[in-house]
Amino acid sequence: MTPRLLVAGVGNIFLADDAFGPEVIRALDERPLPPEARVHDYGIRGMDLAYDLLDGYDTAVLVDTAHRGHDPGTLCLIEAEPPDGTAVPEAHGMDPAKVLALATRLGDEPLPRVLVLACEPEVLPAGDADLQPGLSTPVRAAVGRAVDALHTLIPALLADPAAPAPPLGHPMESAPARSAALPGTAAR
């Protein structure tokens, strides 16, 4: 069976809470999603993700951190709009807006619908000089809630890729569509 949906963990495992996406993907090993969903840890490999976004998926769900002004560990569901041409594509790194811009430039077909399951971080080091492996306590606690959210979200998206995303529920929030710039994310 060809997967119709991509679940992509993104983030740097050496930069504290930035490892949220890869940790959620690892937790999905214990509670797999349906086979129609391809689950992959991209880490900081933006070029790989850009090419995979062009593989004919109906929907892609990126799992990442994003500063949105909530308590650390809060989950948000953000619908990214296609790049508007203002984000400069970058082949190296994992800034989601730049990955979407790169994928747009690389392909002739439109990108799939892109949702971001984002976690409010508590600790994100300023740069590679501040290596801090390991998630903060509130973000670690959000990993299981993110897996639960994906088990609700993915079947709904597989049933109808264009349907509105179901709300995440308390203590999580859903957000209206935002630009692909994904406010609060930093270049990696």
Salt bridges, closest charged atoms under 4 A:
ASP18 OD1 - ARG188 NE 2.87
GLU23 OE2 - ARG26 NH2 2.51
GLU23 OE1 - ARG140 NH1 3.31
ASP48 OD2 - ARG45 NE 3.11
ASP52 OD2 - ARG38 NH1 3.00
ASP58 OD2 - ARG4 NE 3.45
ASP64 OD1 - ARG188 NH2 2.98
GLU79 OE1 - ARG113 NH2 2.90
GLU90 OE1 - LYS98 NZ 3.50
GLU120 OE2 - HIS67 ND1 3.75
ASP148 OD1 - ARG31 NH1 2.63
GLU173 OE2 - HIS70 NE2 2.39
